[in-house]
Amino acid sequence: MRRKVVGFAADCGASQSQCDNVALAVNEALTNAVLHAYAGREVPGDMTVDASGDERSLDVLVSDDGVGMIPRAEKSPGLGLGVQLMARVSDQLCIANGSQTSPGLRVRLTFVIG
């Protein structure tokens, strides 16, 4: 998924440095979904990545249908730096829990191109 998004970013005109930032942020969002979204479930759910953009900006939405963002448990894996990292390398970060009819987490990353 990450490679496809980075390829799309390059097609939109993103520089190598911008593509590196896209790769890092998307990787963090996907890793967080893998580690946290389906904790305690025998079978994990779905993750989706949607990207849109042009020569000015790239918008990436990483979604899952897991538990959403909840307070971290003491035994939670990871260092807890992923959200900070995504915020640092993107131009805008929006994180929102889903609803009862559409559970999970939505991580929207926006990158200015050019």
PyMOL commands that set and color helices and strands:
alter all, ss='L'
color gray80, all
select helices_A, chain A and resi 2-11+16-37+82-89
alter helices_A, ss='H'
color red, helices_A
select strands_A, chain A and resi 47-53+57-64+92-97+105-112
alter strands_A, ss='S'
color yellow, strands_A
deselect
rebuild
show_as cartoon
